[in-house]
Structure formats: C-alpha cells, structure tokens
Amino acid sequence: MNNQFNLSGIIRPHIRDLVPYSSARDEYTGKEGIFLDANENPFGSVVSSPFNRYPDPYQQEIKQLLAPVKGVRPGQIFLGNGSDEAIDLLIRAVCRPGIDNIIIMPPTYGMYEVSAGINDVHVKKVTLTRDFQIDTGKVLESIDPNTKIIWICSPNNPTGNAINPESIQAILGGFTTGIVVVDEAYIDFTSQPSWTTRLDENPNLVVIQTFSKAWGLASLRTGMCFASEELIGILNKIKPPYNIGGPSQLLLLEALQNPGAVSGMVQDILEQRQVLAKKIAGLPQVLKVYPSDSNFLLVRFRDARSAMKHLIDEKIIVRDRSKVVLCEDCLRITVGTAAENEALLESLKGVRY
Ligand SMILES: *Cc1c(COP(=O)(O)O)cnc(C)c1O
C-alpha cells in the first residue's frame, strides 16, 4: 500500500481549483424532453443518420459496458480522442510548463516526448537495457523533486516486448511524488496480465489502452485511460466537453455488445505473428527477429536502408526505426494477413545483402 501518495499535491494548483465548463448536457442529463438548450438543429441532419444532437460528454453507456470487460469501476475510466489525448491531458494536469519534467525510457513511443514538448515540459531519458528492459535503479535515481510522470510502455513500441512486472512494481513503489503511466496499447497481444486490476492498491498508477489496435477501430480515435476516480475526475474537468463524437460512441457500443469478437481477431494475428517471425528469421538478409508480445515485429537487417527502399519500391510500407537508439538497422513490421505477409516475404527475398 502506497500511503505517502497525495494526488491533490501533484495536480497543478490552478487545475485543481478550476471550475470546468458546464455543457448543456451536464446541466440536464435526462433523455426525454423537448431540447431547446444546446442550439442544435431540431429538424435533423444533412446526412441520412440523425447526428443533430450533442453526444454524452462522459460516455456513460460505454463505460457501463467497458468496466466489467476491464475489471474496473466506470468511474475509473476516461475515454479520449485517441490515447494520445489522454497522454496530453495527463501531462497538462500535473506538469508545470518550464518547471516540471517527465521520465521516458527510449526506445519507446514517440508521443510522450512530443506531448511534453508541446507543453514545454522537460524530458529525462533513461535508455532501456540491451534486452529492452527497464534499468530500474537508473530510473529511480533520475527522479528529482520536479519529476511528475514516469512513462512505461508495455508491451513496448517499437521493441515489441513486455516489460518485467517486477520492474514496474519497483517504480510504482519508489515514486510517490508523481504518477506512473503504463501504456498498454498492445496488451491484447501478450500473455502478461494488465495492470488495470492493480489500480486500487496503487493510487499513483495510470493505465492507458486503446481501441485502435486489437479492436480494429483506429479510425474511431478512441483511447482508454484507467486510474483512481479522483484522477479521472481531473481529466474529465480539463477535457474538451464532447471529446468522443456520437458516431464513435454508437460504434463503440456495438463493439462492446460482443467483446468476445476481439479474441478471435487477436488469435488470428498471433498465429500470423508466429509464422511471419519464423519465416523472416530464416532470411539471409535478416540478423535478428526480436521476441514480440505485440502485433508487430522488430527486425534487425544487415542493411535496413536497402531493405526499406526495396520494400517501398514494391509498395510495401513498414516503419523505419533504424535511427532510434538500440534499434540500429531495425525495421518495425506490423503483422498483416497471410497474403500480405507472403507478399512481404517474397519482396524481402529480393533485398541485396
Ligand atoms: C498506437 C499506440 C497508441 C495509440 O494510440 P491512439 O491514439 O489510441 O490511436 C498509444 N500508445 C502506443 C505505445 C501505441 O503504439
């Protein structure tokens, strides 16, 4: 149990004291009535579906269905316009521009640093070990009185591996003057359990997930953030009032009627991942395929640049990570369908080495 943690001392004071915008849908939450409060068009929409009404600002129905799927209470859920919105709001909630800092562990997801940069928040970097795990001692040593967020991406992008739970626990236990965000965008592709079920015992823990990867809903732009009710209340206070559009909410409700559908698709991706990893590893152009707990493979080539160019010429697009620390000569390759993976392999066979 983490007794020293005091969230209200970590939230920026002006945000703690902020009176949020009160939307029309905040002030009257009933569903029946003659709605003349929000300056909507009473005659309908210019498209065939009726989208003339503002959506639920807190997405209550979605959270009611999502909570049991994730083993959390509805009040512990925030939905954002992509997880990227949650990343930005977390930084703005706790980091004072020009004063506070965050710790990230490269190579990792780029948005933590970009969001911090937009908000004029300093970024401290503690590189992962050569096997892409956390150097826990160094991370804990890097904490200073102005450190407000430690970002852990597990499974990590672009390396693909899950982070050892003992390291995450050590950081949760060793950092009580800020929050620890575990980004689980790829949680559906690993056998490691999610940290969502550990929120009550770790008040400094925030977990991020997304509908963009396993759920196949990247275009809806909806990310999930799980934390204490107190911190979720702060995010709700500072988010744009109607941050999840009505069409997205409708489709998310449909997705959550049948959450089992995700596991079928995940199973297909995991099968393809295994086949693809084995076949790529057999290519003479390839030095190493790193173990993956996600829906992509990090692959080290003899010459990543020529592999990348060859693939692009054949209109096969992968992600060049060769300029990223510890990822020299590496490409990040999303697991595709069987046919896409075969096309990729055929093309790779033509790469000079
Ligand atoms: C893809 C990804 C996200 C996701 O983003 P959305 O904004 O929800 O689409 C977040 N974190 C990591 C590590 C990712 O790779």
The ligand as an SDF file (V2000), in Angstrom:
LIG
                    3D

 15 15  0  0  0  0  0  0  0  0999 V2000
   -0.6620    3.0120  -31.2430 C   0  0  0  0  0  0  0  0  0  0  0  0
   -0.2550    3.4230  -29.8790 C   0  0  0  0  0  0  0  0  0  0  0  0
   -1.0590    4.2320  -29.0860 C   0  0  0  0  0  0  0  0  0  0  0  0
   -2.2970    4.7470  -29.6110 C   0  0  0  0  0  0  0  0  0  0  0  0
   -2.9700    5.3930  -29.9070 O   0  0  0  0  0  0  0  0  0  0  0  0
   -4.3700    6.0000  -30.2600 P   0  0  0  0  0  0  0  0  0  0  0  0
   -4.1540    7.4610  -30.1420 O   0  0  0  0  0  0  0  0  0  0  0  0
   -5.2960    5.4460  -29.2220 O   0  0  0  0  0  0  0  0  0  0  0  0
   -4.6690    5.5070  -31.6200 O   0  0  0  0  0  0  0  0  0  0  0  0
   -0.6730    4.5400  -27.7960 C   0  0  0  0  0  0  0  0  0  0  0  0
    0.4700    4.0780  -27.3080 N   0  0  0  0  0  0  0  0  0  0  0  0
    1.2850    3.3030  -28.0330 C   0  0  0  0  0  0  0  0  0  0  0  0
    2.5170    2.7930  -27.4340 C   0  0  0  0  0  0  0  0  0  0  0  0
    0.9560    2.9640  -29.3400 C   0  0  0  0  0  0  0  0  0  0  0  0
    1.7970    2.2270  -30.0580 O   0  0  0  0  0  0  0  0  0  0  0  0
  1  2  1  0
  2  3  1  0
  2 14  2  0
  3  4  1  0
  3 10  2  0
  4  5  1  0
  5  6  1  0
  6  7  2  0
  6  8  1  0
  6  9  1  0
 10 11  1  0
 11 12  2  0
 12 13  1  0
 12 14  1  0
 14 15  1  0
M  END
$$$$
